[in-house]
Amino acid sequence: MQAEQIKALIESQLPGADVKSVEVQGDHIGLVIVSPAFAGLTPVKKQQLVLGTLSQQFADRSIHAVDYIRAFTPEQWQQQQQQ
């Protein structure tokens, strides 16, 4: 899958998501995502939420693995950018 396809898929399925970065290395990807849907979630729950948006791509093997997910709320992202 192409980075733009992955970005569009996640943004269409995850409320208020803004995919900041998609790194594609073959069938492995890395993601940086900002969404208010992450508020109050543990890091594992954030990852599960994101991976759920890609379940069909795992099933059809167009994505083999997600190497990393960096998931932020808008507030966390703003703090991250100020560092």
C-alpha positions as CSV (number, residue, x, y, z in Angstrom):
1,M,0.0,0.0,0.0
2,Q,1.0,3.6,-0.6
3,A,1.4,6.1,2.2
4,E,-1.4,8.2,1.0
5,Q,-3.8,5.2,0.9
6,I,-2.9,4.3,4.5
7,K,-3.3,7.9,5.6
8,A,-6.8,8.2,3.9
9,L,-7.9,4.9,5.4
10,I,-7.0,5.8,8.9
11,E,-8.4,9.3,8.7
12,S,-11.7,8.0,7.4
13,Q,-12.1,5.5,10.2
14,L,-10.6,7.2,13.2
15,P,-12.6,10.1,14.5
16,G,-10.8,13.4,14.1
17,A,-7.6,11.7,13.1
18,D,-4.7,13.7,11.5
19,V,-2.1,11.3,10.2
20,K,1.2,13.3,10.5
21,S,3.5,10.7,9.1
22,V,3.4,7.3,7.3
23,E,6.7,5.6,6.6
24,V,6.4,2.7,4.2
25,Q,9.2,0.1,3.9
26,G,7.8,-2.6,1.7
27,D,5.0,-4.2,3.6
28,H,6.0,-2.6,7.0
29,I,4.8,0.8,8.1
30,G,5.4,3.3,10.8
31,L,2.8,5.9,11.9
32,V,2.4,9.2,13.7
33,I,-1.2,10.1,14.4
34,V,-3.0,12.8,16.3
35,S,-6.6,12.3,17.3
36,P,-8.9,13.4,20.1
37,A,-10.1,9.8,20.1
38,F,-6.9,8.9,22.0
39,A,-7.9,11.0,25.1
40,G,-7.7,8.9,28.3
41,L,-6.4,5.8,26.5
42,T,-3.3,3.8,27.5
43,P,-0.6,3.4,24.9
44,V,-1.8,-0.2,24.2
45,K,-5.4,0.9,23.7
46,K,-4.2,3.7,21.3
47,Q,-2.3,1.1,19.3
48,Q,-5.3,-1.3,19.3
49,L,-7.6,1.5,18.0
50,V,-5.2,2.3,15.1
51,L,-4.6,-1.4,14.3
52,G,-8.3,-1.9,14.1
53,T,-8.6,0.5,11.3
54,L,-6.1,-1.6,9.3
55,S,-7.6,-5.1,10.0
56,Q,-8.6,-5.7,6.4
57,Q,-5.1,-4.8,5.2
58,F,-3.6,-7.3,7.6
59,A,-6.1,-9.9,6.5
60,D,-5.3,-9.4,2.8
61,R,-1.6,-9.1,3.6
62,S,-1.2,-5.7,1.9
63,I,0.3,-4.7,5.3
64,H,2.4,-7.3,7.0
65,A,3.5,-5.3,10.1
66,V,3.3,-1.9,11.8
67,D,6.8,-1.2,13.2
68,Y,5.7,1.7,15.3
69,I,2.6,3.8,16.2
70,R,3.1,7.2,17.8
71,A,-0.3,8.2,18.9
72,F,-1.1,11.6,20.4
73,T,-4.1,13.7,21.5
74,P,-4.0,17.2,20.0
75,E,-2.8,18.5,23.4
76,Q,0.0,16.0,23.6
77,W,1.0,16.8,20.1
78,Q,1.1,20.5,20.8
79,Q,3.3,19.8,23.9
80,Q,5.6,17.5,21.8
81,Q,6.1,20.2,19.2
82,Q,7.1,22.7,21.8
83,Q,10.0,20.5,23.1
